[in-house]
Amino acid sequence: MVDTPGDFNLSGMLPPDLSGASQAFQTAWIVSILIASVLSNLTVLAVVMCIEDLRQPTNYLLCALSGGQMLQVLVMAPQAAVLLTVAGAHMTEAACVVQGILFMVSITFTPCILGILSFDRYHYIVHPTEYRNRFTGRSVPTAIACTLLFTLTMAVVGLFQGNSYRLNAGLLVCTNSAAVSDVAFIVCILPAIGLITYSYVFIFKEARSHSRKILPSVCYDARLKDFKAKIKTAKTVMLAIVIFFLTWVSMVLAYVVSSSRVEPGPGDMLVLRMTSLIFLLSAFPNPILYACRNRFFRDAVKRLFRRTANAVKDMV
């Protein structure tokens, strides 16, 4: 069995100020984010699947992003709430391994999907004539499936160095301390970051070039309106990227620093706990972002709610 003490103050893993009322606050925070994340991301999935107008390749990527963010909160939040409320909680070694693998997948799959989504926006804006032929109803689901398989493979690679999964008291989740797991993590992340950087550098260049060509001649040309709409979608994706990486990077850096020490102290665990709680915040803002910046998405959500309400009335 893997010991997972519920009161970390008593076990000496964290400073005294993380007991009592603080644990109650953390539990309320985690449960609130869990509920908000599941409801908001399920709304995205339901809207895209149920509203025919939104069944487009790009929106399938948004569904994959919502699925990845639900996975990260479902892997972390339920166990964290149990550990903070149930004294003497424990889990089997097999359960710890499974959770560690899913945790690795959840923190690598989302940035990889953000990379593909950025590349999608790059082609949509810079190569519009080729876009429909490259990002089709088959190629996008295939890319999503390959990404999931790739991240899962990289997560399982850590087992080849033996079972090094242990409960991380700061993150409240099982992690793999094997060096090969760290290498696999880097192999997953670097291509995603490179793809995001490449895509937005060229989107920015195209935006500057486009403004120089069109703005001096025709201010209200239809082409300008169309281009602005395209840039708005790229900005929405960029906001989602910024929200995710601001919270993700802080947690990863805290984990790297604590892992580099022979014996991480209470201060390291405290920073890890704070950054992990902040990281959970990235799991639910995206659907709100889509609704605020996309009128078609807002209208689709309203149509879905009306359709659901009418179906409920008919049943009653």
C-alpha positions as CSV (number, residue, x, y, z in Angstrom):
1,M,0.0,0.0,0.0
2,V,1.1,3.6,-0.6
3,D,0.6,5.7,2.5
4,T,-1.2,8.9,1.9
5,P,-1.7,10.7,5.2
6,G,-4.7,13.1,5.4
7,D,-3.1,15.5,7.9
8,F,0.1,16.7,6.4
9,N,0.8,18.9,9.4
10,L,1.0,15.9,11.7
11,S,3.3,14.1,9.3
12,G,5.7,17.0,9.3
13,M,5.4,17.5,5.5
14,L,4.1,21.0,5.6
15,P,4.2,24.0,7.9
16,P,1.5,24.4,10.6
17,D,-0.4,27.1,8.7
18,L,-1.7,24.4,6.3
19,S,-3.8,22.6,8.8
20,G,-7.4,23.2,10.1
21,A,-9.1,26.1,8.3
22,S,-6.5,26.2,5.5
23,Q,-7.2,22.5,4.7
24,A,-11.0,23.3,4.6
25,F,-10.3,26.2,2.2
26,Q,-8.2,24.0,0.0
27,T,-10.9,21.4,-0.1
28,A,-13.5,23.9,-1.0
29,W,-11.3,25.4,-3.7
30,I,-10.6,22.0,-5.3
31,V,-14.2,20.9,-5.2
32,S,-15.4,24.2,-6.7
33,I,-12.9,24.0,-9.5
34,L,-13.8,20.3,-10.1
35,I,-17.5,21.2,-10.5
36,A,-16.9,24.3,-12.7
37,S,-14.4,22.5,-14.9
38,V,-16.6,19.5,-15.6
39,L,-19.7,21.6,-16.3
40,S,-18.0,24.1,-18.5
41,N,-16.0,21.6,-20.5
42,L,-19.0,19.3,-20.9
43,T,-20.9,22.3,-22.3
44,V,-18.3,22.7,-25.0
45,L,-18.5,19.0,-25.9
46,A,-22.3,19.0,-25.9
47,V,-22.5,22.1,-28.0
48,V,-20.1,20.9,-30.7
49,M,-21.6,17.4,-30.8
50,C,-25.3,18.5,-30.8
51,I,-25.2,21.7,-32.9
52,E,-24.6,20.7,-36.5
53,D,-23.2,24.1,-37.5
54,L,-20.3,23.7,-35.1
55,R,-19.2,20.2,-36.2
56,Q,-16.1,21.5,-37.8
57,P,-12.4,20.3,-37.6
58,T,-11.3,23.3,-35.6
59,N,-14.0,22.7,-33.0
60,Y,-12.9,19.1,-32.7
61,L,-9.6,20.5,-31.5
62,L,-11.5,22.6,-28.9
63,C,-13.3,19.4,-27.8
64,A,-9.9,17.6,-27.4
65,L,-8.7,20.6,-25.4
66,S,-11.8,20.4,-23.1
67,G,-11.3,16.7,-22.7
68,G,-7.6,17.2,-21.8
69,Q,-8.5,19.8,-19.2
70,M,-11.2,17.7,-17.7
71,L,-8.7,14.8,-17.5
72,Q,-6.2,17.0,-15.6
73,V,-8.8,18.1,-13.0
74,L,-10.3,14.6,-12.7
75,V,-6.9,13.1,-12.1
76,M,-5.8,15.6,-9.5
77,A,-8.9,17.0,-7.7
78,P,-10.9,14.0,-6.3
79,Q,-7.8,12.4,-4.6
80,A,-6.6,15.8,-3.3
81,A,-10.0,16.4,-1.7
82,V,-9.9,12.9,-0.1
83,L,-6.3,13.5,1.2
84,L,-7.3,16.8,2.7
85,T,-10.4,15.5,4.5
86,V,-9.8,11.8,5.3
87,A,-7.2,11.0,7.9
88,G,-5.1,7.9,7.2
89,A,-6.2,7.7,3.5
90,H,-4.2,5.2,1.5
91,M,-4.1,3.8,-2.0
92,T,-2.6,0.7,-3.7
93,E,0.6,0.7,-5.5
94,A,-1.2,-0.1,-8.8
95,A,-3.6,2.8,-8.3
96,C,-0.6,5.1,-7.7
97,V,1.0,4.0,-11.0
98,V,-2.2,4.5,-12.9
99,Q,-2.8,7.9,-11.5
100,G,0.9,8.9,-12.2
101,I,0.5,7.9,-15.8
102,L,-2.8,9.7,-16.2
103,F,-1.3,12.8,-14.5
104,M,1.7,12.7,-17.0
105,V,-0.8,12.4,-19.9
106,S,-2.9,15.3,-18.6
107,I,-0.1,17.8,-18.3
108,T,1.4,17.0,-21.7
109,F,-1.7,16.3,-23.9
110,T,-3.2,19.8,-23.3
111,P,-0.1,21.8,-24.5
112,C,0.3,19.4,-27.5
113,I,-3.3,20.1,-28.5
114,L,-2.7,23.9,-28.0
115,G,0.3,23.5,-30.4
116,I,-1.9,21.8,-33.1
117,L,-4.6,24.4,-32.5
118,S,-2.0,27.2,-33.1
119,F,-0.8,25.5,-36.3
120,D,-4.5,25.3,-37.4
121,R,-4.9,29.1,-36.9
122,Y,-1.6,29.7,-38.7
123,H,-2.9,27.9,-41.8
124,Y,-6.3,29.4,-41.5
125,I,-4.8,32.9,-41.6
126,V,-1.5,32.6,-43.6
127,H,-2.6,29.8,-46.1
128,P,-6.4,30.1,-46.4
129,T,-6.6,28.4,-49.9
130,E,-4.8,25.3,-48.6
131,Y,-6.5,25.3,-45.2
132,R,-9.6,23.2,-46.1
133,N,-7.5,20.6,-47.8
134,R,-5.1,20.1,-44.9
135,F,-7.4,20.4,-41.9
136,T,-10.3,18.1,-42.8
137,G,-12.8,16.0,-40.9
138,R,-10.3,13.0,-41.1
139,S,-6.9,14.7,-40.5
140,V,-7.9,16.5,-37.4
141,P,-9.3,13.5,-35.5
142,T,-6.3,11.5,-36.6
143,A,-4.0,14.2,-35.2
144,I,-5.8,14.2,-31.9
145,A,-5.6,10.4,-31.7
146,C,-1.9,10.3,-32.5
147,T,-1.3,13.0,-29.9
148,L,-3.1,11.0,-27.3
149,L,-1.2,7.9,-28.2
150,F,2.1,9.8,-28.2
151,T,1.6,11.3,-24.8
152,L,0.4,8.0,-23.3
153,T,3.5,6.2,-24.7
154,M,5.8,8.9,-23.2
155,A,4.0,8.5,-19.9
156,V,4.4,4.7,-19.8
157,V,8.1,5.0,-20.8
158,G,8.9,5.8,-17.2
159,L,8.0,2.2,-16.2
160,F,11.0,0.8,-18.1
161,Q,13.3,2.2,-15.4
162,G,11.2,0.4,-12.7
163,N,8.3,1.5,-10.6
164,S,9.3,4.9,-9.3
165,Y,5.8,6.3,-8.7
166,R,5.4,8.0,-5.3
167,L,2.8,10.3,-3.8
168,N,4.0,13.9,-4.0
169,A,2.7,15.5,-0.8
170,G,2.9,19.0,-2.4
171,L,1.0,18.2,-5.6
172,L,-1.3,15.6,-3.8
173,V,-0.8,13.3,-6.8
174,C,1.5,10.4,-7.6
175,T,4.5,11.3,-9.8
176,N,7.4,9.4,-11.3
177,S,10.8,10.2,-10.1
178,A,12.7,8.2,-12.8
179,A,15.0,10.2,-15.0
180,V,13.6,8.6,-18.1
181,S,10.2,10.1,-17.2
182,D,11.7,13.6,-17.1
183,V,13.2,13.0,-20.6
184,A,9.9,11.8,-21.9
185,F,8.2,14.9,-20.5
186,I,10.7,17.2,-22.3
187,V,10.2,15.2,-25.6
188,C,6.4,15.8,-25.3
189,I,6.6,19.5,-24.5
190,L,9.4,21.0,-26.7
191,P,7.6,20.2,-30.0
192,A,4.4,21.8,-28.7
193,I,6.1,25.0,-27.5
194,G,8.1,25.1,-30.8
195,L,4.9,24.8,-32.9
196,I,3.1,27.5,-30.9
197,T,6.0,29.9,-31.3
198,Y,6.4,29.2,-35.0
199,S,2.7,29.6,-35.7
200,Y,2.2,32.9,-33.8
201,V,5.4,34.4,-35.2
202,F,4.1,34.0,-38.7
203,I,0.5,35.0,-37.7
204,F,2.0,38.2,-36.3
205,K,4.0,38.8,-39.5
206,E,0.9,38.2,-41.7
207,A,-1.2,40.6,-39.6
208,R,1.4,43.3,-40.1
209,S,1.8,42.7,-43.8
210,H,-2.0,42.6,-44.3
211,S,-2.6,45.9,-42.4
212,R,0.0,47.7,-44.6
213,K,-1.6,46.5,-47.8
214,I,-5.3,47.0,-47.0
215,L,-5.6,49.8,-44.4
216,P,-4.2,52.7,-46.5
217,S,-6.5,51.9,-49.4
218,V,-9.9,50.6,-48.3
219,C,-10.8,51.0,-44.6
220,Y,-14.1,49.2,-44.7
221,D,-13.4,46.6,-47.3
222,A,-15.0,43.2,-46.8
223,R,-11.6,41.5,-46.9
224,L,-10.5,43.6,-43.9
225,K,-13.5,42.5,-41.9
226,D,-12.9,38.9,-42.8
227,F,-9.2,39.1,-41.8
228,K,-10.1,40.8,-38.5
229,A,-12.5,38.0,-37.7
230,K,-9.7,35.5,-38.4
231,I,-7.2,37.3,-36.2
232,K,-9.8,37.4,-33.5
233,T,-10.0,33.6,-33.5
234,A,-6.2,33.5,-33.3
235,K,-6.2,35.9,-30.3
236,T,-8.8,33.7,-28.5
237,V,-6.5,30.7,-28.9
238,M,-3.6,32.8,-27.8
239,L,-5.5,33.8,-24.6
240,A,-6.2,30.2,-23.9
241,I,-2.5,29.4,-24.3
242,V,-1.4,32.2,-22.0
243,I,-3.9,31.2,-19.3
244,F,-2.7,27.6,-19.4
245,F,1.0,28.2,-19.5
246,L,1.0,30.9,-16.8
247,T,-0.4,28.3,-14.4
248,W,1.4,25.3,-15.9
249,V,4.9,26.7,-15.9
250,S,4.7,27.8,-12.3
251,M,3.8,24.3,-11.2
252,V,6.4,22.6,-13.4
253,L,9.2,25.0,-12.1
254,A,8.2,24.3,-8.5
255,Y,8.3,20.6,-9.2
256,V,11.7,20.8,-10.9
257,V,13.2,22.8,-8.0
258,S,11.8,20.4,-5.3
259,S,12.9,17.3,-7.3
260,S,16.5,18.7,-7.5
261,R,16.8,18.6,-3.7
262,V,17.9,15.5,-1.9
263,E,15.2,16.0,0.7
264,P,12.6,18.6,-0.2
265,G,11.6,20.7,2.8
266,P,8.3,22.1,4.0
267,G,8.9,25.3,2.0
268,D,9.2,23.3,-1.2
269,M,6.0,21.4,-0.5
270,L,4.2,24.6,0.3
271,V,5.2,26.2,-3.0
272,L,4.2,23.0,-4.8
273,R,0.8,23.0,-3.1
274,M,0.1,26.6,-4.0
275,T,1.2,26.2,-7.6
276,S,-0.9,23.0,-8.0
277,L,-4.0,24.8,-6.7
278,I,-3.4,27.6,-9.1
279,F,-2.8,25.2,-12.0
280,L,-6.3,23.7,-11.5
281,L,-7.6,27.1,-12.3
282,S,-6.6,26.6,-16.0
283,A,-9.2,23.8,-16.3
284,F,-12.4,25.8,-16.7
285,P,-11.9,29.4,-18.1
286,N,-11.6,28.4,-21.8
287,P,-15.4,27.8,-22.4
288,I,-16.1,31.1,-20.7
289,L,-13.5,32.7,-23.1
290,Y,-15.2,31.1,-26.1
291,A,-18.6,32.5,-25.0
292,C,-17.2,36.0,-24.4
293,R,-15.4,36.3,-27.7
294,N,-17.5,34.2,-30.1
295,R,-21.1,35.2,-30.8
296,F,-21.8,31.9,-32.7
297,F,-20.7,29.9,-29.7
298,R,-22.9,31.9,-27.4
299,D,-25.9,31.4,-29.7
300,A,-25.2,27.7,-30.0
301,V,-25.1,27.4,-26.2
302,K,-28.5,29.2,-26.0
303,R,-29.9,26.9,-28.6
304,L,-28.7,23.8,-26.8
305,F,-30.2,25.0,-23.5
306,R,-33.5,25.8,-25.2
307,R,-33.5,22.4,-26.9
308,T,-32.7,20.7,-23.6
309,A,-35.4,22.7,-21.7
310,N,-38.0,21.8,-24.3
311,A,-37.1,18.1,-24.1
312,V,-37.4,18.2,-20.3
313,K,-40.8,19.9,-20.6
314,D,-42.0,17.2,-23.1
315,M,-40.9,14.5,-20.7
316,V,-42.8,16.1,-17.8
